[in-house]
Amino acid sequence: MRTLTKLSALAILAASAIACGGDGGEVEQRECGPGTYLVDGQCEVDESNCGAGSILNDEGQCEPTGEICGENTTYDAGQGRCVPNIGIQCAEGTIEVDGECVPEDAVECAEGTVVANNQCVPADDICGDGTEPDNQDRCRPTDEVCGEGTSFDVATRTCVPTSLLSCGAGTIQIDGTCRLRAGVVADLAATATLNLDEAGETPIDLVSGEALVFTGNIDAPELSEGEYVQDLDTLLINGTPGQWIRVAIHANGMPEPGFVFMEEVAEPANPEAEEPPAPFSRTSDAGAGLDFSREIVIPNEGVYALNVGPIAQLLELAGPAGGEDWGYVGSIELIDAPTPTAVEFPQDAISGDVRHLTENFYEVSGVAEGDQFVFFLNQVPSDAQAEVQIWTDATTLAETITIDGGVFIMNAPAESFFLLVDRVYSDGPATAYNAQPNSSQTIDGEASITETITLAAGEYITISQWNGAEANLSASISAGGEALVESSALRPRTATSGTRALQWFAFEETEVTVTFENTSEDALEGVVVGIAVASAIDLGEVAPGAAPTLSRALPAETQSYLTFETTELINWTIALQGNIVADFELIATDGSLITEAVNTALFRAGELAVGRFLLKVTPADTVPANTAVQFEVSTVFEQSLFDVAVNSPSENNIVATTTSTITVPQSCQRVGSIEVYVTTNQGTWQDELTLKLTSPASQTVRLFTPSSTTSSPLDRTFPTLHTPVDSMDVFVGQNAPGDWTLEVEYTWSNSGRTLPEWRLTIDCVE
């Protein structure tokens, strides 16, 4: 800018030199530009150049006159525009009231309403008992309507637990109400009795019913021994086991304040030989924003430090930071212990959110001292470091268990006790938990557990096991002395692979025997056996385009049973909404398998007659409740045959032939396109193998002929992924109904060969 100013000044001086004589002589005759004329040697504006509706002002500029402004407006020289005259012009039949046009006639309001600002609004007495008008002319519950521990939430217009109250932006929840944040922080800071920047090292005793309000500032980091050191403020308090306290922290300039509440633990006498004890600690949650509060239960007698600072630095997620305006205001207070929720184990589950401590307090009864319970977590708080505390009584902590994974084990310290679910801290939304307790038992070496159960028609049974030693058990479901399903190695239900559950569906009332056997010689302690009986999900009658929804979720990697009924003969496809991948098996009411498909999002069920069917679904991931099961008419016929035995010759170089036939129904009229998938088992010599497909019209096409000495399995899809020896186009347009035969020629003499699967897929056209 300075360079540009100099250039402008030089330009002005150059223009002056042209107008004046350089040697002090007479002034040259000046020439004036268009719209100006010379007066006493100066160029002045010609007034006649101002356009219609404008005149020359005292500063030699043309400005509009009032004539250019429309009716009821006047030119405002200060704003340089036409502005309305004072007052407004209202249309016929209206009058001006407080700057607004309202009907000229008086407003008549119906019963229960009154006139306000010439409008009808509810009268105060229109609200019923327990409600009152709000500032939006609506009736809202009074504070007395919501029960103890709850408050009216304006956002949802319901009474909700105080911990769930949703306050809007710029507000803070205080005593179950939403208040403007700026006012709360200012009011709270005004009542502070302690500045943590000046706090001493003497612990403070908290007084019941009196909140200790404190302020402070996190200063900029200081350099010490070549490194910047984070400033933190500390408040020391004396703690007693079983005390419930609430800590709150509010930003008063700091970007995101937080705290770590930690037990002061003495160093061991010999630090090199002894591990220092792990101190109890609780941290404000990451991402909480400008305001945060949480409840804490003191576990031990001793001194506790409340360390206040920016949360990112407390969690060591960022380098040292601070400043002159990094202020905060906070409070710490004793609160009454909440009323615990009464539960009985093992029948009652526990569930909630680890962030809501006062709602995670349980009183357990109906147990014996020493009883062991294994909790399977159906919902894990994956975004939190969660713990379960076992309290013998209100002031004695017996055990702390870290929730890590899907199982935790506890022993009852007495016939009744308290259980508390809490988090050290959380950093995301997945903080809910749901845990089901189970009683455990011991199975002696080479001993078994047996139970007999009667299943009604349409019910299915699921059995599973768990033990701390992660040992496998032999298990079976049998009837009439014959095994219906069995496993010699039923893995613990938390195993990452293998058989973790056995299931069986009863098409008619059946008495079944469930057996778990410890085949080792050693006793196995802490065994939990699971036996669950449930009814299949009934989807009712289905027609083309039907999409009934699931009444409950389908667990991942677990068989679930669905029943449905057809009313007409149709070639069907079935899919789970959202293209969910699963294994499907379609079963007739007599228990026979109709068709199956593995790892697919679209199940081609084939042509189904009128009747009732059972659909077994094993999804890769959990399928939520209310997911639609979609039934559509299919133009595709698809069927697979499995484990087709291959007749190997008794001698080398002698051809043996095996045939396998798939019958296409009459509903598939003609072949639009065709596909054949064939796979062989390990050790099949491809130079000894020939595959042919013959249609119902006796048209034969060679798919594969000896071409390699490879002994790896054959896995081919003709003609879409692999080119057959002969073209399959000869099948297109042929009549589809009838027998389609795969012929397998094999010359290698080896018994026990099978064709694991071959599949025929036809796109049917009219």
Residue pairs with C-beta under 8 A, 6 or more apart in sequence:
19 27
19 28
19 30
20 27
20 28
21 27
21 28
27 41
30 38
30 41
30 43
32 38
32 43
33 43
35 45
35 46
35 49
36 43
36 44
36 45
36 46
37 43
37 44
37 46
38 44
44 60
45 56
45 60
45 62
47 55
47 56
49 62
50 56
50 62
51 62
53 64
53 65
53 67
53 68
54 62
54 63
54 64
54 65
54 68
55 62
55 63
55 65
56 62
57 63
63 77
64 75
65 75
66 74
66 75
68 75
68 82
69 75
69 82
70 82
72 84
72 85
72 89
73 82
73 83
73 84
73 85
74 82
74 83
74 85
75 81
75 82
75 83
76 82
76 83
87 96
88 96
88 99
88 101
90 96
90 101
91 101
93 103
93 104
94 101
94 102
94 103
94 104
95 101
95 102
95 103
95 104
97 118
98 117
102 118
103 118
106 115
107 115
107 118
107 119
107 120
109 115
109 120
110 120
112 122
112 123
112 125
112 126
113 120
113 121
113 122
113 123
113 126
114 120
114 121
114 123
115 121
121 137
122 133
122 137
122 138
122 139
124 133
126 133
126 139
127 133
127 139
128 139
130 141
130 142
130 144
130 145
131 139
131 140
131 141
131 142
131 145
132 139
132 140
132 141
132 142
133 139
133 140
134 140
134 154
140 152
140 154
140 157
141 152
141 159
143 151
143 152
145 152
145 159
146 152
146 159
146 176
147 159
149 161
149 162
149 338
149 358
150 159
150 160
150 161
150 162
150 176
151 159
151 160
151 162
151 165
151 176
151 177
152 158
152 159
153 159
153 160
153 164
153 165
153 166
154 178
155 166
155 167
155 168
156 166
160 166
161 356
161 359
162 173
162 176
163 355
163 356
163 358
163 359
164 356
165 173
165 176
165 178
167 173
167 178
168 178
170 180
170 181
170 182
171 178
171 179
171 180
171 181
172 178
172 179
172 180
172 181
172 184
172 185
172 250
172 291
174 184
181 250
181 290
181 291
184 250
185 250
185 251
185 252
185 329
188 213
188 250
188 329
188 331
189 213
189 215
189 252
189 329
191 213
192 213
192 214
192 215
192 329
193 212
193 213
193 214
194 212
194 213
194 214
194 215
194 235
195 214
195 215
195 216
196 214
196 215
196 216
196 233
196 234
196 235
196 308
197 216
197 217
197 233
199 214
199 233
199 234
199 235
199 236
201 236
202 236
203 236
203 237
203 238
203 303
204 212
204 235
204 236
204 237
204 238
205 237
205 238
206 212
206 237
206 238
206 243
206 245
206 332
206 333
206 334
207 334
208 334
209 334
210 333
211 331
211 332
211 333
212 331
212 332
212 333
213 329
213 330
213 331
214 235
214 329
214 330
214 331
214 332
215 252
215 327
215 328
215 329
215 330
216 233
216 308
216 327
216 328
217 253
217 324
217 325
217 326
217 327
217 328
218 231
218 232
218 233
218 254
218 308
218 309
218 310
218 321
218 322
218 323
218 326
218 328
219 231
219 322
219 323
219 324
219 326
220 231
220 321
220 322
220 323
220 324
221 228
221 229
221 230
221 231
221 320
221 321
221 322
222 228
222 229
222 231
223 229
228 319
228 320
229 320
230 309
230 313
230 320
230 321
230 322
231 309
231 320
231 322
232 307
232 308
232 309
232 314
233 307
233 308
233 309
234 305
234 306
234 307
234 308
235 305
235 306
235 308
235 332
236 264
236 303
236 304
236 305
236 306
237 303
237 304
237 306
237 332
238 302
238 303
238 304
239 263
239 298
239 300
239 301
239 302
239 303
239 304
240 298
240 301
240 395
241 298
241 299
241 300
241 301
241 395
241 396
241 397
242 297
242 298
242 337
242 391
242 394
242 395
242 396
243 297
243 298
243 334
244 295
244 296
244 297
244 298
244 334
244 335
244 336
244 337
244 338
245 295
245 296
245 297
245 298
245 332
245 333
245 334
245 335
246 293
246 294
246 295
246 296
246 331
246 332
246 333
246 335
247 259
247 261
247 284
247 293
247 294
247 296
247 306
247 330
247 331
247 332
248 291
248 292
248 293
248 330
248 331
248 332
249 257
249 258
249 259
249 284
249 291
249 292
249 293
249 308
249 328
249 329
249 330
250 257
250 290
250 291
250 328
250 329
250 330
251 257
251 290
251 291
251 327
251 328
252 327
252 328
252 329
253 325
253 326
253 327
253 328
254 310
254 326
254 327
254 328
255 310
255 326
256 288
256 289
256 290
256 310
256 311
256 312
257 284
257 290
257 292
257 308
257 309
257 310
257 311
257 328
257 330
258 283
258 284
258 286
258 288
258 292
258 308
258 309
258 310
258 311
258 314
258 315
259 283
259 284
259 306
259 307
259 308
259 309
259 314
259 330
260 281
260 282
260 283
260 284
260 306
260 307
260 314
261 281
261 282
261 283
261 296
261 304
261 305
261 306
261 307
262 279
262 280
262 281
262 282
262 304
262 305
262 307
263 279
263 280
263 281
263 299
263 300
263 302
263 303
263 304
264 279
264 302
264 303
264 304
264 305
265 276
265 277
265 279
265 302
267 276
268 274
268 275
268 276
268 277
280 299
280 300
281 424
282 294
282 296
282 422
282 424
282 425
283 314
283 315
283 424
283 425
284 292
284 294
284 311
284 314
284 425
285 292
285 294
285 355
285 425
285 426
285 427
286 311
286 315
286 317
286 425
286 426
286 427
287 427
287 428
288 311
294 355
294 357
295 335
295 357
295 358
296 357
297 357
297 389
297 420
297 422
298 304
299 389
299 397
299 400
300 397
306 332
307 314
308 328
308 330
310 318
310 321
310 322
310 326
312 318
312 321
313 319
313 320
313 321
315 425
337 361
337 394
338 358
338 359
338 361
340 361
340 362
340 363
340 418
341 359
341 361
341 362
341 363
342 362
342 363
342 365
343 350
343 362
343 363
343 364
343 365
343 419
344 364
344 365
344 366
344 367
345 364
345 366
345 367
345 371
345 373
345 412
345 437
345 439
346 373
346 436
346 437
346 438
346 439
348 437
349 378
349 434
349 435
349 436
349 437
350 360
350 362
350 419
350 421
350 433
350 434
350 435
350 437
351 379
351 432
351 433
351 434
351 435
352 359
352 360
352 421
352 432
352 433
353 359
353 360
353 381
353 431
353 432
353 433
354 360
354 381
354 384
354 386
354 421
354 422
354 423
354 426
354 431
354 432
354 433
355 384
355 423
355 426
355 431
357 420
357 422
360 420
360 421
360 422
361 418
361 419
361 420
362 418
362 419
362 420
362 421
363 416
363 417
363 418
363 419
364 412
364 416
364 417
364 418
364 419
365 415
365 416
367 373
367 412
367 415
367 416
368 412
368 415
369 412
369 413
369 414
369 415
370 411
370 412
371 411
371 412
371 439
372 409
372 410
372 411
372 412
372 439
372 440
372 526
373 409
373 410
373 411
373 412
373 437
373 438
373 439
373 440
374 407
374 408
374 409
374 437
374 438
374 440
374 466
374 526
374 528
375 407
375 408
375 409
375 410
375 435
375 436
375 437
375 438
376 406
376 407
376 435
376 436
376 438
376 466
376 493
376 494
377 403
377 405
377 406
377 407
377 408
377 433
377 434
377 435
378 434
378 435
378 436
379 432
379 433
379 434
380 403
380 405
380 406
380 430
380 433
381 403
381 423
381 426
381 430
381 431
381 432
381 433
382 428
382 430
383 426
383 427
383 428
383 429
383 430
383 431
384 423
384 424
384 425
384 426
384 427
384 428
384 430
384 431
385 402
385 423
385 424
385 425
385 426
386 402
386 403
386 421
386 422
386 423
386 424
386 431
386 433
387 400
387 401
387 402
387 403
387 421
387 422
387 423
387 424
388 400
388 401
388 403
388 408
388 410
388 419
388 420
388 421
388 422
389 397
389 399
389 400
389 401
389 419
389 420
389 421
389 422
390 397
390 398
390 399
390 400
390 401
390 410
390 413
390 417
390 418
390 419
391 397
391 398
391 417
391 418
391 419
391 420
392 398
392 413
392 414
392 417
392 418
393 417
393 418
394 418
398 413
398 417
399 410
399 411
399 413
401 408
401 409
401 410
402 408
403 433
405 494
406 494
407 466
407 494
408 435
409 440
409 468
409 526
410 419
421 433
423 431
438 466
438 528
438 530
439 528
440 467
440 525
440 526
440 527
440 528
441 449
441 527
441 528
441 529
442 523
442 524
442 525
442 526
442 527
443 449
443 473
443 516
443 517
443 518
443 523
443 524
443 527
444 518
444 523
445 518
445 520
445 521
445 522
445 523
445 524
446 518
446 519
446 520
446 521
447 517
447 518
448 515
448 516
448 517
448 518
449 515
449 516
449 517
449 527
449 529
450 513
450 514
450 515
450 516
451 513
451 514
451 531
452 511
452 512
452 513
452 514
453 461
453 511
453 512
453 513
453 514
453 531
453 533
454 509
454 510
454 511
454 512
455 461
455 506
455 509
455 510
455 511
455 512
455 533
456 506
456 509
457 506
457 507
457 508
457 509
458 506
458 507
458 535
458 536
458 563
459 505
459 506
459 533
459 534
459 535
459 536
460 503
460 504
460 505
460 506
460 533
460 534
460 535
460 536
460 561
461 477
461 503
461 504
461 506
461 512
461 514
461 531
461 532
461 533
462 501
462 502
462 503
462 530
462 531
462 532
462 533
462 534
462 558
463 475
463 477
463 490
463 501
463 502
463 503
463 514
463 516
463 529
463 530
463 531
463 532
464 490
464 493
464 500
464 501
464 502
464 529
464 530
465 473
465 475
465 490
465 492
465 493
465 516
465 527
465 528
465 529
465 530
466 492
466 493
466 494
466 527
466 528
466 530
467 473
467 492
467 524
467 525
467 526
467 527
467 528
468 525
468 526
469 524
469 525
469 526
470 492
470 495
471 492
471 518
471 520
471 524
472 489
472 490
472 491
472 492
473 489
473 490
473 516
473 517
473 518
473 519
473 524
473 527
474 486
474 487
474 488
474 489
474 490
474 515
474 516
474 517
474 518
474 519
475 486
475 487
475 490
475 502
475 514
475 515
475 516
475 517
476 483
476 484
476 485
476 486
476 487
476 502
476 514
476 515
477 483
477 484
477 485
477 486
477 502
477 503
477 504
477 512
477 513
477 514
478 484
478 486
478 512
478 513
478 515
479 510
479 511
479 512
479 513
484 504
484 512
485 502
485 503
485 504
486 502
487 499
487 502
488 519
489 498
489 499
490 499
490 500
490 501
490 502
490 516
491 497
491 498
491 499
491 500
492 500
493 500
493 501
493 530
500 557
501 558
501 559
503 558
503 559
504 512
505 536
505 561
505 587
505 614
505 616
506 512
507 589
507 590
507 591
507 614
514 531
516 527
516 529
518 524
518 527
536 561
536 562
536 563
536 614
537 550
537 551
537 552
537 560
537 561
537 562
537 563
538 562
538 563
538 564
539 548
539 562
539 563
539 564
539 629
540 548
540 564
540 565
541 564
541 565
541 566
541 567
542 548
542 564
542 565
542 566
542 567
542 631
543 567
543 568
543 631
544 570
544 631
544 632
544 633
545 631
545 632
546 630
546 631
547 577
547 628
547 629
547 630
547 631
548 564
548 628
548 629
549 625
549 626
549 627
549 628
549 629
550 562
550 623
550 624
550 625
550 626
550 627
550 628
550 629
551 625
552 625
553 622
553 623
553 624
553 625
554 560
554 617
554 619
554 622
554 623
554 627
555 619
555 622
556 619
556 620
556 621
556 622
557 618
557 619
557 620
558 618
559 616
559 617
559 618
560 616
560 617
560 618
560 619
561 614
561 615
561 616
561 617
562 614
562 615
562 616
562 617
562 629
563 612
563 613
563 614
563 615
564 612
564 613
564 615
564 629
564 631
565 611
565 612
565 613
566 572
566 608
566 609
566 610
566 611
566 613
567 610
568 610
569 607
569 608
569 609
569 610
569 667
570 607
570 608
570 633
570 667
571 606
571 607
571 633
571 634
571 635
571 636
571 637
571 665
571 667
571 668
571 764
572 604
572 605
572 606
572 607
572 608
572 631
572 632
572 633
572 634
573 602
573 603
573 604
573 605
573 631
573 632
573 633
573 634
573 636
574 584
574 602
574 603
574 605
574 615
574 629
574 630
574 631
574 632
575 601
575 602
575 603
575 629
575 630
575 632
576 582
576 601
576 617
576 619
576 623
576 627
576 628
576 629
576 630
577 627
577 628
577 629
577 630
578 627
579 601
579 602
580 601
580 619
580 620
580 621
580 623
580 627
581 599
581 600
581 601
581 619
581 620
581 621
582 599
582 600
582 601
582 603
582 617
582 618
582 619
582 620
582 623
583 596
583 597
583 598
583 599
583 600
583 617
583 618
584 596
584 597
584 600
584 603
584 605
584 615
584 616
584 617
585 593
585 595
585 596
585 615
585 616
586 593
586 594
586 595
586 596
586 603
586 605
586 606
586 608
586 613
586 614
586 615
586 616
587 593
587 594
587 613
587 614
587 615
587 616
588 594
588 611
588 613
588 614
589 611
589 612
589 613
589 614
594 605
594 606
594 608
594 613
595 604
595 605
595 606
595 639
595 640
596 640
597 603
597 604
597 640
599 620
604 634
604 636
604 637
604 638
605 634
606 634
606 637
606 638
606 639
606 665
607 637
607 665
607 667
607 668
617 623
635 672
635 763
635 764
635 765
636 761
636 762
636 763
636 764
637 664
637 665
637 668
637 736
637 760
637 761
637 762
637 764
638 759
638 760
638 761
638 762
639 662
639 759
639 760
640 677
640 757
640 758
640 759
640 760
641 660
641 662
641 755
641 757
641 758
641 759
642 756
642 757
643 754
643 755
643 756
644 658
644 660
644 744
644 754
644 755
644 758
645 658
645 753
645 754
645 755
646 656
646 658
646 744
646 746
646 753
646 754
646 755
647 656
647 657
647 658
647 746
648 656
648 746
648 748
648 749
648 750
648 751
648 752
648 753
649 655
649 656
649 746
649 747
649 748
649 749
650 749
651 749
652 747
652 748
652 749
653 747
654 747
654 749
655 745
655 746
655 747
656 745
656 746
656 747
657 743
657 744
657 745
657 746
658 743
658 744
658 746
658 755
659 741
659 742
659 743
659 744
660 741
660 742
660 744
660 755
660 758
661 739
661 740
661 741
661 742
662 739
662 740
662 742
662 760
663 738
663 739
663 740
664 696
664 736
664 737
664 738
664 740
664 760
664 762
665 737
666 737
667 764
668 736
668 737
668 762
668 764
669 735
669 736
669 737
669 764
669 765
669 766
670 733
670 734
670 735
670 736
670 764
670 765
670 766
671 731
671 732
671 733
671 734
671 735
671 736
671 762
671 763
671 764
671 765
672 732
672 762
672 763
672 764
672 765
673 732
673 762
673 763
674 728
674 731
674 732
674 760
674 761
674 762
674 763
675 717
675 718
675 719
675 720
675 760
675 761
675 762
676 693
676 703
676 717
676 718
676 728
676 742
676 758
676 759
676 760
676 761
677 716
677 717
677 718
677 757
677 758
677 759
677 761
678 691
678 703
678 704
678 714
678 715
678 716
678 718
678 742
678 755
678 757
678 758
679 713
679 714
679 715
679 716
679 755
679 756
679 757
679 758
680 689
680 713
680 714
680 715
680 753
680 755
680 756
681 713
681 753
681 754
681 755
681 756
682 712
682 713
683 711
683 750
684 711
684 712
684 713
684 714
684 753
685 709
685 710
685 711
685 748
686 706
686 707
686 708
686 709
686 710
686 711
686 712
686 714
687 706
687 707
687 708
687 709
687 710
688 706
688 746
688 747
688 748
689 704
689 706
689 714
689 744
689 745
689 746
690 702
690 704
690 705
690 706
690 743
690 744
690 745
690 746
691 702
691 703
691 704
691 742
691 743
691 744
691 745
692 700
692 701
692 702
692 703
692 742
692 743
692 745
693 700
693 701
693 703
693 728
693 740
693 741
693 742
693 743
694 700
694 701
694 740
694 741
694 743
695 731
695 734
695 738
695 740
696 734
696 735
696 736
696 737
696 738
696 739
696 740
697 734
697 735
699 730
699 731
699 734
700 743
701 724
701 725
701 726
701 727
701 728
701 730
701 731
702 724
702 725
702 726
703 716
703 718
703 724
703 725
703 726
704 714
704 716
704 718
704 724
704 725
705 725
716 722
718 724
718 728
719 727
719 728
736 762
736 764
740 760
742 758
744 755
746 753
